[in-house]
């Protein structure tokens, strides 16, 4: 029997599609979800760009928690490489799932702010009878989730009413003015501006697991998955499927530092998280290159030499957006002290010049010394306008962090293809 696990993700709003990961011991599906078991708080429709996502892992054997977390990190590392703009991680601070009390006659809903009656008259011999006090109630009391069934009856009517509103039009006569053109004709009362699904489609996503998105009987991999049928006007009928294959298992501590950078909104902290990935090889890189590195800057130069070539750096610069290239090669404005000299493309070694630039940024981020040996030092004030300039350094240090994690895999697994 297959085992299933739902895992909470952070910064996963607006994915709006299915992402199927395969290649490791267990497959994983990232999909839109509605957290909190909404009952009283259920909406008629959910805009896909506002929905969070959850990871659904399926395996043929047990799914120990530590193994699950490691698999999710490796899969999401592949996703982060493909989508550098995304911030989706498995790093969470506050859990959104809970464990109901099996001895209670109620289960939690609405993020544990509501309790709904749950008695299984057909399968629980201790439940002798359940009868509605209101004879007009048209609810199947043998269906165990009694509170939700009552709520769904009202919710169905609500969804129908919203669907009707989505189709409503009025006949308008508007004279032209300085602010707008005139109009004579029909106008919609409500005009959704983004794709949406109804609440029943949203809740049904919980039952979509990785195997359902696999190859069909002809061996063809579908590009879209059909959602639960809906009578609500304008709802999406299908969602796209993105497929990612990953077979490598990277060093856990490096993934932790990397995802700390991915998730972090503060550019100063994000920069240091990616820099920590490079720092992991500060002693090993010189040894692998049989070089002596007495200072941290010399160690960083060795790391860049281990990870890249001069041609790699040149190509990376060539691929930079115009504003990013301008910022990298110009003096970088700090919050206090002198600016950080930009990357000089005329230097004999661009790798060494990049190492110098990245190290100068690192020192300005880490240290808050007013002076060093009597001279003013560069520094970044947290949450200042100038601190946003560090994002240009992140563009480079994140790229190097990915190369470092991949290089570490190659060195750790020399026989791997």
Secondary structure, 3 states (H helix, E strand, C coil): CCEEEEEECECCCCCCCEEEEECCCCEEEEEEECCCCCCCCCCCEEEHHHCEEEEEEEECCCCCHHHHHHHHHHHHHHHHHHCCCCCCECCCCCCCCCCCCCCCCEEEECCCCEEEECCCCCCCCCCCCCCCCCCCCCCCCCCCCHHHHHHHHHHHHHHHHHHHHHHCEEEEEECCCCCCCCEEEEEECCCCCCCEEEHHHHHHHHHCCHHHHCCCCCCCCCCEEECCCCCCCCCCCEEEEEEEECCCCCCHHHHHHHHHHHHCCCHHHHHHHHHHHHHCCHHHHHHHCCCCCCCHHHHHHHHHHHHCCHHHHHHHHHCCCHHHHHHHHCCECCCECCCECCCCCCCCCHHHHHHHHHHHHHHHHHCCCCEECCEECCECCCCCCHHHHHHHHHHHHHHHHHHHHHHHHHHHCCCCC
